[in-house]
Amino acid sequence: MLKKVFEKLCSKKIIIVGIGALLAVGLVFSILIAETKEEEEPIRILGTIAFSGAAGNIGPAYDRAIKLAVEEINAAGIEGFSGIEYKVIDTETKPSVLQRKLKREVGTWKPDVMGGCALETTISPVCVEAPKYKIPAFVGGHLSMSKYLPPGEVPVSKWVVYYGYADYFAGQLAGQFFEEMGAKKVGLIAGDYDWGYSNGMGLKAYWEQNGHPFEISTVIYTPLDKTDYTTEMLIVKEEKPDAIFCPYTGAGWFSVAKQLRDAGAMPEFMLYGTTYSNMGGAKITGEYGAENIYTLADHDPTSDAWKDFVKRWKAKYGEKAYPEAYTNNYYQMIYWIKEVYEKAQTKDPDVIIDLMQKTSFQNVCISPMGPLDGFGNNTGAKAAIIKFVPGSSDLDPSFGLHPEMVKIYQTPKMTMQEILGELKGFKKLESAEEYPAAR
């Protein structure tokens, strides 16, 4: 009897010791996991966004897109990192302000990646500062070429990466589209800076390379701070082009279409440049101004990916909100950065920038981000042209227009160096010059 009692006590003791050992092992394992988590570092992204100045009408949307992506990514987690920390500075669309604030943040906050500059006036200094600080810089917009040419030459480097195809190609696509639509007289209204020049150079290149298929008349470059285009509208009304290509003009850009219509100067074909981007731009312009106009775009409005993105956007920013200029580009860009860091498993900037050149990722845009050409150029990106036609869409019943896909183009698979070689010595469109049609 005593023997059986003793055996039962021993058995219970063994069980208790075993449970205690398991609990101890579990505790140690939990501590090790917690320590590992504590050792994981965040990825620090500095938003270099224009909330004021000439690009203050497009910069805030970039910030909203980045915040949405960061929020989603942090909720899901990033392998090997504690998450993304996002901080934003207002560049005021001034190079000196950007350089001063960037120097401060590099010295104190120490970002791993930076991006969000809207115009070449602030992208140009980033092309100088990024290699110096060894911080990868991203531009969700399109590659502007003329800033790399004399006299405003900035260095070509791998440290600044772009989602979009070159603006030189945007101008060529505009020319191709106008010819396909049967336009006989084409005008250009663009901002008086590198972006406007490069887009116009592309239009001129198409005209030269395809036997002068139309006349180019009404070449207008506007100051970036201008909002009242009454004088420009009078010129257009007098010249009567049947097509106008309008890359970014600055503070009053979204109203160009409305001002054309108000002046009775709206041509048959009005094509906004890539920055207008999607129906968010049309909503800013308004139904009256945007009806039946076209824009170069970086998305397919009929795709499930786009519809899902719009729903996510509305869930965060309200039912009346709609993605605006380049928001899908910046949203995809942040997910691409996540992909790069998860592959790299390091924050070494040299490893990151080299891996960026090789990494491809796509969710909501019409083209993947990457691979790049070694100098930040997203070679061979696709281009869409969409039209805003009467009738509400399910995605935004409150607005009386909806986007309609017109055509998708494939841009040339040329490296940045090859594009620069083609542009060497090429002159921009000038208002005082004549560009007659050959047929």
C-alpha positions as CSV (number, residue, x, y, z in Angstrom):
1,M,0.0,0.0,0.0
2,L,2.8,2.4,1.0
3,K,4.6,1.4,-2.2
4,K,1.7,2.4,-4.4
5,V,1.3,5.8,-2.6
6,F,5.0,6.5,-3.0
7,E,4.8,5.6,-6.7
8,K,1.8,7.9,-7.2
9,L,3.6,10.8,-5.5
10,C,6.7,10.3,-7.6
11,S,4.6,10.2,-10.7
12,K,2.9,13.5,-9.8
13,K,6.3,15.1,-9.0
14,I,7.7,14.0,-12.4
15,I,4.6,15.6,-14.1
16,I,5.0,18.8,-12.2
17,V,8.7,19.0,-12.9
18,G,8.0,18.3,-16.6
19,I,5.3,21.0,-16.8
20,G,7.7,23.4,-15.0
21,A,10.4,22.6,-17.5
22,L,8.1,23.2,-20.5
23,L,7.0,26.5,-19.0
24,A,10.6,27.6,-18.5
25,V,11.5,26.7,-22.0
26,G,8.5,28.6,-23.3
27,L,9.4,31.6,-21.2
28,V,13.0,31.6,-22.6
29,F,11.7,31.2,-26.1
30,S,9.3,34.1,-25.6
31,I,12.1,36.3,-24.3
32,L,14.3,35.4,-27.3
33,I,11.5,36.3,-29.7
34,A,10.8,39.5,-27.9
35,E,14.6,40.4,-28.0
36,T,14.6,39.6,-31.7
37,K,11.6,41.9,-32.3
38,E,13.3,44.6,-30.3
39,E,16.4,44.3,-32.5
40,E,14.4,44.6,-35.7
41,E,14.8,48.1,-37.1
42,P,12.2,50.3,-38.9
43,I,12.5,51.4,-42.5
44,R,12.5,55.2,-42.4
45,I,10.9,56.9,-45.4
46,L,11.1,60.7,-45.7
47,G,8.4,62.3,-47.8
48,T,9.7,65.3,-49.7
49,I,6.3,66.6,-50.6
50,A,5.1,70.0,-51.8
51,F,2.2,71.1,-49.7
52,S,2.6,74.7,-50.8
53,G,4.1,76.7,-53.7
54,A,3.6,75.9,-57.4
55,A,3.1,72.1,-56.8
56,G,0.9,72.6,-53.7
57,N,-2.1,71.5,-55.9
58,I,-0.7,68.0,-56.4
59,G,1.7,67.2,-53.6
60,P,-0.8,66.5,-50.8
61,A,-2.3,63.6,-52.8
62,Y,1.2,61.9,-53.0
63,D,1.3,62.2,-49.2
64,R,-2.1,60.5,-48.8
65,A,-1.1,57.7,-51.1
66,I,2.1,57.0,-49.2
67,K,0.3,57.1,-45.8
68,L,-2.3,54.6,-47.1
69,A,0.4,52.1,-48.3
70,V,2.4,52.5,-45.1
71,E,-0.6,51.9,-42.9
72,E,-1.5,48.7,-44.8
73,I,2.0,47.4,-44.8
74,N,2.5,48.0,-41.1
75,A,-0.7,46.2,-40.4
76,A,0.4,43.2,-42.4
77,G,4.1,43.3,-41.2
78,I,7.4,43.4,-43.0
79,E,9.7,40.4,-42.8
80,G,12.9,41.3,-41.0
81,F,11.9,44.8,-40.0
82,S,9.7,46.3,-37.3
83,G,7.7,48.3,-39.9
84,I,7.9,51.6,-41.8
85,E,8.2,54.9,-40.1
86,Y,7.0,57.8,-42.4
87,K,7.8,61.4,-41.9
88,V,7.1,64.3,-44.3
89,I,8.5,67.7,-45.0
90,D,7.0,70.5,-47.0
91,T,9.4,71.4,-49.8
92,E,7.3,74.5,-50.6
93,T,8.3,73.7,-54.2
94,K,11.5,75.6,-53.5
95,P,15.0,74.0,-54.1
96,S,16.6,76.0,-51.2
97,V,13.9,74.9,-48.8
98,L,14.2,71.3,-49.8
99,Q,18.0,71.3,-49.4
100,R,17.9,73.0,-46.0
101,K,15.2,70.7,-44.6
102,L,16.8,67.6,-46.2
103,K,20.1,68.4,-44.6
104,R,18.4,68.7,-41.2
105,E,16.6,65.4,-41.5
106,V,19.6,63.5,-42.7
107,G,21.5,64.7,-39.7
108,T,18.8,64.1,-37.1
109,W,16.2,61.6,-38.3
110,K,18.4,59.6,-40.7
111,P,16.0,58.4,-43.3
112,D,16.7,55.2,-45.3
113,V,14.7,56.3,-48.4
114,M,13.2,59.6,-49.5
115,G,10.8,60.6,-52.2
116,G,7.8,62.6,-53.3
117,C,9.1,65.7,-55.1
118,A,6.6,66.9,-57.7
119,L,8.4,69.3,-60.1
120,E,11.8,69.3,-61.7
121,T,12.6,72.4,-59.7
122,T,12.9,70.2,-56.6
123,I,13.7,66.8,-58.3
124,S,16.8,68.4,-59.8
125,P,18.4,69.1,-56.4
126,V,17.5,65.6,-55.2
127,C,19.5,64.3,-58.2
128,V,22.5,66.1,-56.6
129,E,21.8,65.3,-53.0
130,A,20.8,61.6,-53.1
131,P,24.2,60.4,-54.3
132,K,26.0,62.6,-51.8
133,Y,23.9,61.3,-48.9
134,K,23.7,57.8,-50.3
135,I,20.0,57.8,-49.8
136,P,17.8,56.1,-52.5
137,A,15.2,58.7,-53.8
138,F,12.0,57.8,-55.6
139,V,9.8,59.7,-57.9
140,G,6.3,58.3,-58.4
141,G,5.9,60.5,-61.5
142,H,7.6,60.3,-64.8
143,L,11.2,60.7,-65.8
144,S,11.9,64.3,-67.1
145,M,14.9,64.4,-69.5
146,S,15.8,68.0,-70.2
147,K,17.1,68.6,-66.7
148,Y,19.9,66.2,-67.6
149,L,20.8,68.3,-70.6
150,P,22.8,71.6,-70.8
151,P,22.5,74.3,-69.6
152,G,20.5,73.0,-66.5
153,E,22.6,69.8,-66.3
154,V,22.2,67.5,-63.3
155,P,24.1,64.3,-62.8
156,V,22.7,61.0,-64.1
157,S,23.0,58.4,-61.3
158,K,21.4,55.2,-60.0
159,W,20.3,57.0,-56.8
160,V,17.0,58.5,-58.1
161,V,14.4,56.1,-59.4
162,Y,11.3,56.8,-61.4
163,Y,8.0,54.9,-61.9
164,G,7.0,56.5,-65.2
165,Y,8.4,56.5,-68.7
166,A,10.3,59.6,-70.0
167,D,8.3,62.8,-70.6
168,Y,10.0,62.8,-74.0
169,F,8.0,59.7,-74.8
170,A,4.8,61.3,-73.4
171,G,5.1,64.0,-76.1
172,Q,5.6,61.4,-78.8
173,L,2.5,59.5,-77.6
174,A,0.5,62.7,-77.8
175,G,1.7,63.2,-81.4
176,Q,0.8,59.6,-82.3
177,F,-2.6,59.9,-80.7
178,F,-3.4,63.1,-82.4
179,E,-2.4,61.7,-85.8
180,E,-4.5,58.6,-85.2
181,M,-7.5,60.8,-84.3
182,G,-7.0,62.8,-87.5
183,A,-5.9,66.1,-86.0
184,K,-4.5,68.6,-88.5
185,K,-3.4,71.4,-86.2
186,V,-1.9,70.8,-82.8
187,G,-1.1,73.2,-80.0
188,L,1.0,72.9,-76.8
189,I,0.3,74.6,-73.5
190,A,2.9,73.7,-70.9
191,G,4.7,75.0,-67.9
192,D,7.8,77.1,-68.5
193,Y,10.3,74.6,-67.1
194,D,12.1,71.4,-67.9
195,W,9.0,69.2,-67.8
196,G,7.2,71.4,-70.3
197,Y,10.2,71.5,-72.6
198,S,10.8,67.7,-72.6
199,N,7.1,67.0,-73.4
200,G,7.2,69.5,-76.2
201,M,10.4,68.0,-77.5
202,G,8.7,64.6,-77.7
203,L,5.8,66.1,-79.7
204,K,8.3,67.8,-82.0
205,A,10.3,64.5,-82.4
206,Y,7.2,62.6,-83.4
207,W,6.3,65.4,-85.9
208,E,9.8,65.2,-87.4
209,Q,10.2,61.4,-87.5
210,N,6.7,60.9,-89.1
211,G,6.8,63.2,-92.0
212,H,5.1,66.3,-90.4
213,P,1.7,64.7,-90.2
214,F,0.1,67.9,-88.7
215,E,0.9,71.5,-88.1
216,I,2.2,72.5,-84.7
217,S,0.9,75.9,-83.8
218,T,0.0,77.7,-80.6
219,V,3.1,76.9,-78.6
220,I,2.6,78.4,-75.1
221,Y,4.8,78.1,-72.0
222,T,3.2,79.5,-68.8
223,P,4.8,80.6,-65.5
224,L,4.3,78.0,-62.8
225,D,2.6,80.4,-60.4
226,K,0.0,81.5,-62.9
227,T,-3.7,80.6,-62.5
228,D,-5.5,83.0,-64.8
229,Y,-4.9,82.0,-68.5
230,T,-7.1,84.6,-70.1
231,T,-4.4,85.8,-72.5
232,E,-3.4,82.2,-73.4
233,M,-7.1,81.3,-74.1
234,L,-7.4,84.3,-76.5
235,I,-4.4,83.0,-78.4
236,V,-5.9,79.5,-78.7
237,K,-9.2,80.9,-79.8
238,E,-7.6,82.8,-82.5
239,E,-5.3,80.0,-83.7
240,K,-8.1,77.4,-83.6
241,P,-6.1,74.2,-83.2
242,D,-8.2,71.0,-83.3
243,A,-5.9,69.3,-80.7
244,I,-4.1,70.6,-77.6
245,F,-1.5,68.7,-75.5
246,C,-1.3,70.1,-72.0
247,P,1.5,68.8,-69.7
248,Y,1.7,70.3,-66.2
249,T,1.5,74.1,-66.2
250,G,1.7,74.8,-62.5
251,A,-0.8,76.2,-60.0
252,G,-3.7,76.7,-62.4
253,W,-3.2,73.5,-64.3
254,F,-6.4,71.7,-63.4
255,S,-8.4,74.7,-64.5
256,V,-7.0,74.9,-68.1
257,A,-9.8,72.7,-69.6
258,K,-12.5,74.8,-67.9
259,Q,-10.9,78.1,-69.0
260,L,-10.7,76.8,-72.5
261,R,-14.4,76.0,-72.4
262,D,-15.3,79.3,-70.8
263,A,-13.4,81.1,-73.6
264,G,-15.0,79.1,-76.4
265,A,-11.6,77.8,-77.3
266,M,-11.9,74.1,-76.4
267,P,-10.5,72.1,-79.3
268,E,-11.9,68.7,-80.5
269,F,-9.1,66.9,-78.7
270,M,-7.8,68.1,-75.4
271,L,-5.1,65.8,-73.9
272,Y,-3.7,66.4,-70.5
273,G,-0.3,65.1,-69.6
274,T,0.5,62.2,-67.3
275,T,0.2,64.2,-64.1
276,Y,-3.5,64.7,-64.5
277,S,-3.5,60.9,-64.2
278,N,-7.1,59.8,-63.4
279,M,-10.7,60.8,-62.5
280,G,-9.4,62.5,-59.4
281,G,-8.0,65.2,-61.7
282,A,-11.3,65.4,-63.6
283,K,-13.1,65.9,-60.3
284,I,-10.9,68.9,-59.5
285,T,-11.5,70.3,-62.9
286,G,-15.2,69.7,-62.6
287,E,-17.8,68.0,-64.8
288,Y,-18.2,71.0,-67.1
289,G,-14.5,71.4,-67.8
290,A,-13.5,67.8,-67.9
291,E,-16.3,66.4,-70.1
292,N,-14.9,64.5,-73.2
293,I,-11.3,65.5,-72.5
294,Y,-8.4,62.9,-72.5
295,T,-5.4,62.3,-70.3
296,L,-2.3,60.1,-70.4
297,A,-2.7,57.7,-67.4
298,D,-0.8,55.0,-65.5
299,H,-3.7,52.8,-64.7
300,D,-6.5,50.8,-66.3
301,P,-9.8,52.1,-64.9
302,T,-11.6,48.9,-65.8
303,S,-9.2,46.6,-63.8
304,D,-10.0,44.9,-60.6
305,A,-6.8,46.2,-59.1
306,W,-7.9,49.8,-59.8
307,K,-11.4,49.2,-58.4
308,D,-9.9,47.7,-55.2
309,F,-7.6,50.7,-54.8
310,V,-10.4,53.2,-55.2
311,K,-12.4,51.3,-52.5
312,R,-9.4,51.3,-50.1
313,W,-8.9,55.0,-50.8
314,K,-12.5,55.8,-50.0
315,A,-12.5,53.7,-46.9
316,K,-9.6,55.8,-45.6
317,Y,-10.4,59.3,-46.9
318,G,-14.2,59.3,-47.3
319,E,-16.8,58.3,-49.8
320,K,-16.5,61.5,-51.7
321,A,-12.7,61.2,-52.0
322,Y,-11.0,59.8,-55.1
323,P,-7.4,59.0,-56.0
324,E,-5.7,62.0,-57.6
325,A,-2.5,62.7,-59.6
326,Y,0.0,59.9,-59.4
327,T,-1.5,58.4,-56.2
328,N,-1.6,54.9,-57.6
329,N,2.1,55.3,-58.7
330,Y,3.2,56.3,-55.1
331,Y,1.0,53.6,-53.5
332,Q,2.7,50.9,-55.7
333,M,6.1,52.5,-55.2
334,I,5.9,52.0,-51.4
335,Y,4.9,48.3,-51.8
336,W,7.9,48.0,-54.2
337,I,10.2,49.5,-51.5
338,K,8.8,46.9,-49.1
339,E,9.6,44.1,-51.6
340,V,13.2,45.4,-52.0
341,Y,13.9,45.5,-48.3
342,E,12.4,42.1,-47.7
343,K,14.7,40.7,-50.3
344,A,17.7,42.5,-49.1
345,Q,17.3,41.9,-45.3
346,T,19.6,44.9,-44.8
347,K,19.4,48.6,-44.7
348,D,22.8,49.0,-46.4
349,P,22.1,51.8,-49.0
350,D,24.5,50.3,-51.6
351,V,22.7,47.0,-51.4
352,I,19.3,48.6,-51.5
353,I,19.9,50.9,-54.5
354,D,21.5,48.0,-56.6
355,L,18.6,45.7,-55.7
356,M,16.1,48.4,-56.7
357,Q,17.5,48.3,-60.2
358,K,16.7,44.5,-60.4
359,T,13.4,44.3,-58.5
360,S,9.9,44.3,-60.2
361,F,6.6,44.7,-58.4
362,Q,3.1,45.6,-59.6
363,N,-0.3,46.0,-57.9
364,V,-2.4,49.0,-59.0
365,C,-0.5,50.6,-61.9
366,I,-0.6,49.6,-65.6
367,S,3.1,48.7,-65.5
368,P,5.3,47.1,-62.9
369,M,7.8,49.3,-61.0
370,G,11.1,47.9,-62.2
371,P,13.3,46.4,-63.3
372,L,15.3,49.5,-64.0
373,D,18.1,50.3,-66.4
374,G,20.8,50.9,-63.8
375,F,20.1,54.6,-63.7
376,G,16.6,54.6,-62.2
377,N,14.7,54.5,-65.5
378,N,11.7,52.1,-65.6
379,T,12.3,51.0,-69.2
380,G,9.4,50.0,-71.4
381,A,6.6,51.2,-69.1
382,K,3.1,51.2,-70.7
383,A,1.0,54.3,-71.2
384,A,-2.7,54.5,-71.2
385,I,-5.0,57.2,-72.7
386,I,-8.4,57.5,-71.0
387,K,-11.4,59.8,-71.7
388,F,-13.9,61.3,-69.3
389,V,-17.4,60.7,-70.7
390,P,-20.9,61.5,-69.4
391,G,-22.4,59.2,-66.9
392,S,-21.5,58.2,-63.3
393,S,-19.5,55.1,-62.4
394,D,-20.2,52.6,-59.7
395,L,-16.9,53.7,-58.1
396,D,-18.1,57.3,-57.7
397,P,-21.9,57.8,-58.2
398,S,-21.6,61.4,-57.0
399,F,-19.7,62.5,-60.1
400,G,-21.4,62.9,-63.5
401,L,-18.4,61.6,-65.6
402,H,-16.6,58.3,-65.7
403,P,-13.3,57.2,-67.2
404,E,-13.2,55.2,-70.4
405,M,-10.1,53.4,-71.6
406,V,-9.2,54.5,-75.1
407,K,-5.8,53.0,-75.9
408,I,-2.7,51.4,-74.3
409,Y,0.7,52.2,-75.8
410,Q,4.0,50.5,-75.2
411,T,6.9,52.9,-74.8
412,P,10.3,52.2,-76.3
413,K,12.7,50.0,-74.2
414,M,15.5,52.6,-74.2
415,T,17.9,53.3,-71.4
416,M,18.3,56.7,-70.0
417,Q,21.7,57.1,-71.7
418,E,20.1,56.1,-75.1
419,I,17.3,58.7,-74.6
420,L,19.9,61.4,-73.7
421,G,21.9,60.4,-76.8
422,E,18.8,61.0,-79.0
423,L,18.1,64.3,-77.3
424,K,21.6,65.7,-77.6
425,G,21.4,69.0,-79.4
426,F,17.6,68.7,-79.9
427,K,15.8,72.0,-79.6
428,K,12.5,72.6,-77.8
429,L,9.4,73.8,-79.5
430,E,9.4,77.6,-79.8
431,S,6.4,79.9,-80.1
432,A,8.1,82.0,-82.7
433,E,9.0,79.1,-85.0
434,E,6.7,77.5,-87.6
435,Y,6.1,73.8,-87.8
436,P,3.9,73.3,-90.9
437,A,2.2,70.1,-92.0
438,A,3.6,68.2,-95.0
439,R,0.2,66.8,-96.0
